[in-house]
Amino acid sequence: MIRVASYNMRKAIGTDRRRNPERILEVLREIDADVIALQEADRRFGARAAVITPHLLDEHSDWKAIAFGMRNGSMGWHGNALLVRKSSTVLDCQTIHLPALEPRGAVSADLKVGDVTLRAIGMHLDLSGLWRRKQAAAVLSHVEGCTRPCETVMMGDLNEWTRAAGCLRDFARDYAFADTGPSFHARRPVGRLDRIMVSSGLRIVDCGVHMTAAARKASDHLPIWADLSPA
């Protein structure tokens, strides 16, 4: 069994408008996932440094950030990051360029977590439905072009308010969605913007939205999670 999670951490700015990366780590420790996709993990301006510093992650968590080597000081690529257990092995990692009017990207990594090998993809799609579908096509094309056969879990903030249209229909052709529930806004969640999707070789055993007091305060999104096993 592997637990995965996705969290738009909003640069660690909580619903009280205060930036506090320690709160994000507190929430992540509550979820205790093996693989975590983060969105908005870097600061937006200047050097775009990681909000959760390497020292904070190393000293106060059981995870390591996958290094994509795109920008010094950043945790991932265009704010998308993947955290894995320190005991996990990273077999390969790549960035995915997404078509957009403003710079956007996704991240992909092939991992060995315990006895399970899987590909994890983290993404944060556009506010525009037209661009979301183009970006979904880019992600799916990347997966199809991978030479290593690997079961895949895709996670992120898809920014899609509908339940079965737009980019969701595109992903649903080959991937099953975890029925996690609404995750936005953290104070009163009504939107299913955050999603976890798995390929046919993975089974969703359980899933949900993490709705603790800490999570309601740490970001404007609630994190989502899913427990997976080989199908």
Secondary structure, 3 states (H helix, E strand, C coil): CEEEEEEECHHHECCCCCECHHHHHHHHHHHCCCEEEEECCECCCCCCCECCCHHHHHHHCCEEECCCCCCCCCCCECCEEEEEECCCEEEEEEEEECCCCCCCEEEEEEEEECCEEEEEEEEECCCCHHHHHHHHHHHHHHHHHCCCCCCEEEEEECCCCCCCCCHHHHHHCCCEECCCCCCECCCCCCECCEEEEECCCEEEEEEEECCCHHHHHHCCECCEEEEEEEC
